[in-house]
């Protein structure tokens, strides 16, 4: 999800590239972080990036590139792991368990309504992130919004009902935006 490559950059100023925001670093490595907040692997990657942010400050440029994973799956005629053949589903469960330990991030199980509602409604969150970038919301607030969405989807039981359903609606989005310090 995150592609690391060397690229010389000019200056240390904030830089816009298309619809993504990048913090420039002088001649340092660059990470292009492609993510969909629905993916537990994006959650692991995001929390690792946040864990090392102070150590990497002014040394690594991170480009934030939200995308809709469901659209990629549909365009490539790929099936999500949870709808695949049973051995792949079992492997996924074990892999997530290993990654919880490896990345020290205890994400919640997949919502019960993942394929019926969550996978469609997650597009709204990705659109909010793209809109925030397009409207020059400060980078720190965008990062806070990514964190708020990621925690709400993967870590916070208060957004789930007793049957482990996750409801992504306007109230969900507004609460996350307020958590991130973005007021409507």
C-alpha positions, 0 to 999 in steps of 0.5 A, spaced: 500 500 500 505 504 501 510 505 495 517 507 497 522 510 492 527 515 492 526 522 489 529 528 489 525 534 491 526 541 491 525 545 498 521 543 504 515 547 502 508 544 502 507 542 495 500 540 491 500 534 486 494 533 483 489 532 488 494 529 493 498 533 498 505 531 500 510 534 505 516 535 501 523 533 504 529 535 502 532 529 497 529 524 502 525 518 500 518 519 498 512 514 500 506 514 496 500 512 501 495 509 497 489 507 501 482 505 502 480 506 510 475 500 509 482 495 508 485 493 515 491 493 511 491 500 510 489 501 517 495 497 519 500 501 514 496 508 517 498 506 524 505 505 522 506 511 518 503 515 524 508 511 529 514 513 525 512 520 523 516 524 529 522 520 527 521 521 519 519 528 520 523 532 515 526 526 512 521 522 508 515 525 504 508 522 504 503 523 499 496 521 501 492 518 495 485 515 497 482 511 492 476 506 492 478 499 493 471 496 491 472 500 484 479 497 483 476 490 485 470 491 480 474 493 474 479 488 475 474 482 476 477 481 483 473 478 489 474 481 496 478 475 500 472 475 504 468 472 498 473 468 496 474 460 496 474 458 503 482 456 504 483 464 502 478 466 507 481 462 513 488 464 511 485 472 511 483 470 518 490 468 520 493 473 517 489 479 520 491 475 527 498 475 525 498 482 523 495 485 529 500 482 533 506 484 529 503 492 528 501 492 535 494 494 533 488 490 535 483 491 530 476 489 530 473 483 526 470 485 520 463 488 521 457 483 520 454 488 514 461 489 511 458 486 504 451 488 504 452 496 507 459 498 509 463 496 502 458 501 499 458 506 504 465 507 505 466 510 498 463 516 502 469 517 507 474 516 501 470 522 497 470 526 504 478 525 504 479 527 496 474 533 497 478 535 503 485 535 499 481 539 493 479 544 498 486 545 501 484 543 508 490 543 512 495 537 511 494 536 519 487 536 519 487 531 513 491 526 517 487 527 523 481 525 519 484 519 516 486 517 523 478 518 525 475 514 519 480 509 520 479 508 528 472 509 527 472 503 522 477 498 525 478 500 532 472 503 536 466 499 538 462 504 539 460 505 532 458 498 532 451 495 534 450 489 538 450 484 532 457 487 530 454 492 524 457 498 522 453 504 520 456 509 516 451 515 515 452 522 516 452 522 523 458 517 523 462 522 518 460 528 522 462 525 528 469 523 525 470 530 522 469 533 529 474 529 532 479 531 526 477 538 528 474 539 521 467 543 523 461 543 518 
